[in-house]
Amino acid sequence: MNRLPLFPLPETVVFPGLMIPLFIFEERYKQMVKDLLAQEEGQRRFVITLSEDSGIREVGGYVDLLAVQENPDGTFNIVCRGGERCRIEGAGAFDTLYQTTLDIPEPLLRSDPSSEAVAAWDAMDVFRSYVAGKADPKALEDAIASLPDDPLYQASFLCVNLQVSAADKQALLEAPSLVARLELAQALMRQSLTSGGSALA
């Protein structure tokens, strides 16, 4: 079974379509970037998972390396795009300076497209109330209108922009289905509205 580089990060949960800029300064991860650049384009993939005091979470997200800028001091600025989620198993440093994990997809359960569309519509409607007074209404509608039609990416937009803990975002990542992810996002927003909070992440 293939192995992929593993990059545990605090306060970071990856969702499909999410653009992630990273500053790479540790020697082991600078080596990771160099190893990824040695791969053909389209195969420069690694895994990000949430790192907590108790260890790393067992579900993370695939990440594709899109752009790299090497700095004079040998550090890197990189841009990545989040993909689907995966399971973290067999983590450890073997033939590399950095950890790797077995490549085990953990697909999100998809259901009837109309059910997903309704769940996305309802969640986005609550999101408008959630950010009321905190975001320019026209800019918000333009951002929503520019989202792909697939509710998967609409859910990612919501998850990224919720001002919740990393643990809550991890719960969104681990939701068993897309509808469940959208329903949990909606519940978190309603909870914030009930307590008087309303903000963008």
TAHUTA-V383647 format. One record per pair of residues at least 12 apart in sequence whose ideal C-beta (glycine too) atoms are under 6 Angstrom apart, sorted by sequence separation. I is the first residue (numbers start at 1). J is the second residue. D is the distance in whole Angstrom. If there is no record, write none. Layout:
BEGIN
<<I	J	D> <I	J	D>>
END
This chain:
BEGIN
<<48	60	6> <67	79	4> <90	102	4> <172	184	6> <47	60	5> <48	61	6> <66	79	5> <88	101	5> <89	102	5> <159	172	5> <48	63	5> <65	80	6> <66	81	6> <89	104	6> <45	62	6> <46	63	5> <63	80	4> <64	81	5> <87	104	4> <86	104	6> <45	64	5> <63	82	6> <86	105	5> <87	106	5> <86	106	5> <44	65	4> <61	82	5> <62	83	4> <85	106	5> <62	84	6> <61	85	5> <62	86	6> <164	188	5> <59	85	6> <60	86	6> <152	178	6> <155	181	5> <162	188	6> <5	32	5> <155	182	5> <158	185	5> <60	88	5> <36	65	5> <58	88	5> <120	151	4> <127	158	6> <14	48	5> <120	154	5> <116	151	4> <123	158	6> <163	199	5> <13	50	6> <163	201	5> <7	46	6> <9	48	6> <47	86	6> <49	88	5> <161	200	6> <162	201	6> <161	201	5> <5	46	4> <6	47	5> <7	48	5> <8	49	5> <10	51	5> <4	46	6> <9	51	6> <4	47	5> <8	51	4> <33	76	5> <14	61	3> <59	106	6> <8	56	5> <25	75	5> <24	76	4> <23	77	6> <47	101	6> <22	78	5> <21	79	5> <123	182	5> <130	189	4> <20	80	5> <119	179	5> <126	186	5> <19	81	6> <116	178	6> <120	182	6> <123	185	5> <116	179	6> <119	182	4> <123	186	5> <126	189	5> <18	82	4> <115	179	6> <134	198	6> <134	199	5> <16	82	6> <31	97	5> <32	98	5> <134	200	6> <15	82	5> <16	83	6> <109	176	6> <14	82	4> <16	84	6> <109	177	4> <110	178	6> <111	179	6> <130	198	6> <28	97	4> <131	200	6> <28	98	4> <108	178	6> <6	91	6> <85	173	6> <5	98	6> <6	99	4> <6	100	6> <5	100	6> <6	101	4> <3	100	4> <3	102	6> <4	103	5> <1	102	5> <2	103	4> <57	170	6> <59	174	5> <50	166	6> <50	170	5> <16	152	6> <17	153	5> <18	156	6> <17	156	5> <16	156	5> <15	156	4> <18	160	6> <15	159	5> <11	166	5> <13	169	4> <13	170	5> <13	173	5>>
END
